[in-house]
């Protein structure tokens, strides 16, 4: 099970989990990522984290935001410790807080108690 907490930023509540991310080097980073069910991919990381981890670029991709605007992303490959297992995922470069999307949550249950400091639990579906 992957666990986290709901953080309050003023009136805004955001659910976070912590992940270990590794690139092509032996460098491992602990990352606090927002659970974003509106993001369809696996994970976003800011450019400085991608650089520090030495992630390998695999492609460029254009996606459409909810407001209809297209946005270009550089996509990288990384390994994530997900529920005690190493998992190879695509990482979209995006500055700001890292995001975990629906591709990462596939075949998992997501439970969030949406109150400040409420628990977040992501559990594999057997």
VMD Tcl script that draws the C-alpha trace (Angstrom):
set ca {
  {0.00 0.00 0.00}
  {1.15 3.52 -0.84}
  {0.13 6.05 1.79}
  {0.14 9.79 2.24}
  {-1.73 12.74 3.71}
  {-3.99 15.59 2.73}
  {-2.21 18.92 3.10}
  {-4.03 22.20 3.55}
  {-2.69 25.18 1.61}
  {-4.98 27.92 2.80}
  {-8.47 26.87 1.74}
  {-7.07 24.38 -0.80}
  {-6.73 20.70 0.12}
  {-4.30 18.50 -1.84}
  {-3.56 14.79 -1.38}
  {0.14 13.88 -1.37}
  {2.11 10.64 -1.38}
  {5.87 10.20 -1.16}
  {7.76 8.19 -3.79}
  {11.34 7.11 -4.43}
  {12.34 7.88 -8.02}
  {15.51 6.68 -9.77}
  {16.90 7.45 -13.19}
  {19.78 6.05 -15.20}
  {22.23 6.83 -12.39}
  {22.24 5.43 -8.87}
  {20.78 8.69 -7.59}
  {17.44 8.23 -5.82}
  {15.15 11.12 -4.93}
  {12.29 11.13 -2.43}
  {9.46 13.06 -4.09}
  {6.21 14.35 -2.60}
  {3.64 14.15 -5.40}
  {0.06 15.38 -5.60}
  {-2.51 12.73 -6.54}
  {-4.19 14.26 -9.62}
  {-7.03 12.21 -11.09}
  {-7.35 14.75 -13.91}
  {-3.85 13.87 -15.18}
  {-4.00 10.80 -17.43}
  {-0.30 9.85 -17.39}
  {2.01 8.41 -14.70}
  {4.13 11.13 -13.13}
  {5.38 14.68 -13.63}
  {8.64 16.07 -12.30}
  {10.19 19.53 -12.59}
  {13.21 20.02 -14.84}
  {15.68 20.34 -11.95}
  {14.66 16.90 -10.58}
  {14.88 15.29 -14.03}
  {18.36 16.76 -14.45}
  {19.52 15.70 -10.97}
  {18.30 12.13 -11.55}
  {19.85 11.92 -15.02}
  {16.59 10.68 -16.55}
  {16.72 9.48 -20.15}
  {14.49 11.36 -22.60}
  {12.30 9.05 -24.65}
  {10.05 11.37 -26.68}
  {8.25 14.69 -27.07}
  {4.48 14.69 -26.69}
  {1.68 17.22 -27.10}
  {-1.30 16.91 -24.78}
  {-4.53 18.90 -24.54}
  {-5.39 20.59 -21.25}
  {-8.92 20.57 -19.85}
  {-9.45 24.09 -21.27}
  {-8.57 22.82 -24.77}
  {-5.10 24.39 -24.96}
  {-2.33 22.16 -26.37}
  {0.86 21.88 -24.33}
  {4.18 20.27 -25.27}
  {5.96 17.92 -22.87}
  {9.34 16.24 -22.90}
  {8.87 12.65 -21.70}
  {11.52 10.71 -19.76}
  {11.89 7.22 -18.32}
  {12.33 6.55 -14.60}
  {11.97 3.78 -12.07}
  {9.61 4.34 -9.13}
  {9.33 2.34 -5.91}
  {5.59 1.72 -6.01}
  {4.14 -0.32 -3.18}
  {7.47 -2.07 -2.56}
  {8.08 -2.91 -6.23}
  {10.20 -1.17 -8.83}
  {8.04 0.11 -11.65}
  {9.29 1.67 -14.92}
  {7.17 4.72 -15.76}
  {7.06 7.67 -18.12}
  {7.79 11.04 -16.53}
  {6.43 14.21 -18.12}
  {8.54 17.29 -17.47}
  {6.40 19.96 -15.79}
  {7.61 22.64 -13.44}
  {5.72 23.01 -10.17}
  {4.63 20.29 -7.78}
  {5.09 16.71 -9.03}
  {1.85 14.94 -9.98}
  {0.79 11.29 -9.92}
  {-1.83 10.55 -12.58}
  {-4.36 7.91 -13.51}
  {-1.89 5.68 -15.38}
  {0.01 5.21 -12.10}
  {-3.26 4.49 -10.26}
  {-4.48 1.88 -12.77}
  {-5.53 -1.37 -11.03}
  {-5.49 0.32 -7.60}
  {-8.08 1.57 -5.15}
  {-7.66 5.20 -4.08}
  {-9.08 6.33 -0.74}
  {-8.78 9.90 0.48}
  {-10.28 11.38 3.64}
  {-10.60 14.93 2.38}
  {-9.89 16.87 5.58}
  {-6.64 18.57 6.65}
  {-4.12 15.84 7.53}
  {-6.58 13.15 6.36}
  {-5.11 9.81 5.24}
  {-4.47 8.88 1.60}
  {-4.27 5.17 0.74}
  {-3.50 3.59 -2.64}
  {-3.94 -0.18 -2.57}
  {-3.42 -2.70 -5.38}
  {-6.54 -4.51 -6.56}
  {-5.90 -8.26 -6.31}
}
mol new
graphics top color blue
foreach p $ca { graphics top sphere $p radius 0.5 }
foreach p [lrange $ca 0 end-1] q [lrange $ca 1 end] { graphics top cylinder $p $q radius 0.2 }
display resetview
